[in-house]
Amino acid sequence: MASNQVLRMGQAAEMLGVTVETVRRWEVDGRLTTVRSAGGQRLVRISEVTRLLGERRRVASDRPTVARSARNRFEGIVTRVEIDRVAAVVEVLAGPHRIVSLMTAEGALELGLQVGDEAICIVKATNVVVEVPSSRESRG
């Protein structure tokens, strides 16, 4: 499962906007759980980072922006990036929500998205419906 992927302490600290020392203190205080690598390095699960980001989102307001029209804004962690020649699939874990974005390969490459990156998903439109008329004229 993607939420079991792990980050180095420095990566987790950067995503949380705190120092490595703060992450270590949170571990000692029981605020977050770490796991050990085979070499003994402390690692943080993406699910832990997502949980802490969710807690902070509930107690603090969104980061300031100049203006926006979209109301459905989800902050999370990139858990999957698949890019082919034309299109890309990007999956973001935002609290309990799994958001999948289909975008151009060029757009994904421009963003430089990688698993473990912090990302904000803004949902403006939910779907496009394609219909076929009841009678088609022959195109010959």
C-alpha positions as CSV (number, residue, x, y, z in Angstrom):
1,M,0.0,0.0,0.0
2,A,1.3,3.5,-0.9
3,S,0.8,4.9,2.6
4,N,3.4,2.3,3.9
5,Q,6.1,4.0,1.9
6,V,8.7,5.7,4.0
7,L,10.6,9.0,4.0
8,R,13.9,10.0,5.6
9,M,13.5,12.2,8.6
10,G,14.7,15.3,6.7
11,Q,12.2,14.7,3.9
12,A,9.4,14.4,6.5
13,A,10.5,17.5,8.3
14,E,10.6,19.5,5.0
15,M,7.1,18.4,4.1
16,L,5.8,19.3,7.6
17,G,7.6,22.6,7.5
18,V,9.6,21.9,10.7
19,T,13.2,21.0,11.6
20,V,14.5,17.4,11.9
21,E,14.9,18.1,15.6
22,T,11.2,18.8,15.9
23,V,10.4,15.5,14.1
24,R,12.7,13.7,16.6
25,R,11.0,15.5,19.5
26,W,7.6,14.5,18.2
27,E,8.8,10.9,18.0
28,V,9.9,11.0,21.7
29,D,6.7,12.7,22.7
30,G,4.6,10.0,20.9
31,R,3.2,12.5,18.4
32,L,4.5,10.4,15.4
33,T,5.8,6.9,15.0
34,T,9.0,6.1,13.1
35,V,10.3,2.8,11.8
36,R,13.9,1.6,11.4
37,S,15.6,0.7,8.2
38,A,17.8,-2.5,8.0
39,G,20.7,-0.1,8.7
40,G,19.1,1.4,11.8
41,Q,18.1,4.7,10.1
42,R,14.8,6.2,11.5
43,L,12.2,6.6,8.8
44,V,8.7,8.1,8.7
45,R,5.8,6.5,6.9
46,I,4.0,8.8,4.4
47,S,0.8,8.0,6.3
48,E,2.2,9.6,9.4
49,V,3.1,12.8,7.5
50,T,-0.3,12.8,5.9
51,R,-2.0,12.4,9.4
52,L,0.1,15.3,10.8
53,L,-0.7,17.5,7.9
54,G,-4.4,16.7,8.3
55,E,-4.2,17.7,12.0
56,R,-2.5,20.9,11.2
57,R,-5.1,21.7,8.5
58,R,-7.9,21.3,11.0
59,V,-6.4,23.7,13.5
60,A,-4.8,26.2,11.2
61,S,-6.1,28.1,8.2
62,D,-4.9,27.4,4.6
63,R,-1.6,28.9,3.5
64,P,-2.3,32.4,2.3
65,T,-2.9,32.9,-1.4
66,V,-3.7,36.1,-3.4
67,A,-7.0,34.7,-4.6
68,R,-8.7,31.6,-5.9
69,S,-12.1,30.5,-7.2
70,A,-11.9,26.8,-6.5
71,R,-13.3,25.7,-3.2
72,N,-12.3,22.1,-3.2
73,R,-8.7,22.2,-2.2
74,F,-6.9,19.1,-0.8
75,E,-3.3,19.1,0.5
76,G,-1.6,15.8,0.5
77,I,1.4,13.6,-0.4
78,V,2.1,12.2,-3.9
79,T,1.8,8.4,-3.7
80,R,2.0,7.4,-7.4
81,V,3.3,9.0,-10.6
82,E,3.1,7.2,-13.9
83,I,4.1,9.0,-17.0
84,D,4.1,7.8,-20.6
85,R,4.7,9.6,-23.9
86,V,1.4,11.5,-23.8
87,A,-0.4,11.3,-20.5
88,A,0.4,10.9,-16.8
89,V,-1.5,9.6,-13.8
90,V,-0.7,11.3,-10.5
91,E,-2.2,9.9,-7.2
92,V,-2.3,12.0,-4.1
93,L,-3.2,10.9,-0.6
94,A,-4.9,13.8,1.2
95,G,-6.0,12.6,4.6
96,P,-8.6,9.9,4.1
97,H,-9.0,10.8,0.4
98,R,-7.2,9.3,-2.6
99,I,-7.2,11.8,-5.5
100,V,-6.2,10.7,-8.9
101,S,-5.3,13.3,-11.6
102,L,-5.0,12.5,-15.3
103,M,-2.8,15.2,-16.9
104,T,-0.5,15.6,-19.9
105,A,2.9,14.1,-19.6
106,E,4.4,17.5,-20.2
107,G,2.4,19.0,-17.3
108,A,3.6,16.2,-14.9
109,L,7.2,16.6,-16.0
110,E,7.0,20.4,-15.6
111,L,5.8,19.9,-12.0
112,G,8.6,17.5,-11.4
113,L,6.3,15.3,-9.3
114,Q,7.8,12.4,-7.4
115,V,6.4,10.0,-4.8
116,G,6.6,11.6,-1.4
117,D,6.3,15.2,-2.7
118,E,3.8,17.5,-1.0
119,A,1.1,18.6,-3.4
120,I,-2.2,20.5,-3.4
121,C,-5.0,19.2,-5.5
122,I,-7.7,21.6,-6.6
123,V,-10.9,20.1,-7.9
124,K,-12.8,22.5,-10.2
125,A,-14.7,20.1,-12.4
126,T,-15.7,16.6,-11.5
127,N,-16.5,15.0,-14.9
128,V,-17.2,15.3,-18.6
129,V,-20.2,13.4,-20.0
130,V,-20.0,12.1,-23.6
131,E,-23.3,11.3,-25.4
132,V,-24.1,9.7,-28.7
133,P,-27.2,11.0,-30.5
134,S,-30.0,8.4,-31.2
135,S,-29.6,8.4,-34.9
136,R,-26.3,8.7,-36.7
137,E,-25.9,9.8,-40.3
138,S,-23.7,7.6,-42.4
139,R,-20.3,9.1,-43.0
140,G,-19.2,7.6,-46.3
